[in-house]
Amino acid sequence: MPDMFLQSLDADTLHPVTIKKRATAAVIHADLNERIARLAAREPKYDGCAAALPKPLRVSRDGAPNWTVDGFTQLQPGCFIALVKIVDQVRLEYDLVG
């Protein structure tokens, strides 16, 4: 009886549903820099770091991020990996519009 509730977990049948916020480049840019500022408040070595303005990308598959940044306008030594993680997280949360 318990197996009547089991569903197939076959990779071909799973379709992840992610609902992203839609925002302009300016809004995404502000969110990125706010997250970097919160990180800098906890760890001073990130103070002064900032991300570039998001730019659109052509999407190759459903659910893929439709934007990226060209880099970080100001980058302190030892900060690159943490900032890339922040950008990756925000790319999962936002779709670029307009």
NORNOR-V882867 format. One record per pair of residues at least 6 apart in sequence whose ideal C-beta (glycine too) atoms are under 7 Angstrom apart, sorted by the first residue. I is the first residue (numbers start at 1). J is the second residue. Records with the same first field share a line. If there is no record, write none. Layout:
# NORNOR-V882867
I = J, J
This chain:
# NORNOR-V882867
16 = 63
18 = 63
20 = 93, 94, 95
21 = 93, 94
22 = 95, 97
23 = 94, 97
24 = 97, 98
25 = 53, 54, 96
28 = 54, 90, 94, 96
29 = 51, 53, 54
31 = 90
32 = 51, 86, 87, 90
33 = 50, 51
35 = 86
36 = 46, 49, 50, 51, 83, 86
39 = 46, 82
40 = 46, 47, 49
45 = 76, 78, 79
46 = 76, 79, 82
48 = 74, 76
49 = 72, 74, 75, 76, 79, 83
50 = 72, 73, 74
51 = 69, 72, 83, 87
52 = 69, 70, 71, 72, 73
54 = 67, 68, 69, 96
55 = 67, 68, 70
56 = 66, 67, 96
57 = 65, 66, 67, 68
59 = 66
65 = 91
66 = 95, 96
67 = 91, 96
69 = 87
72 = 83
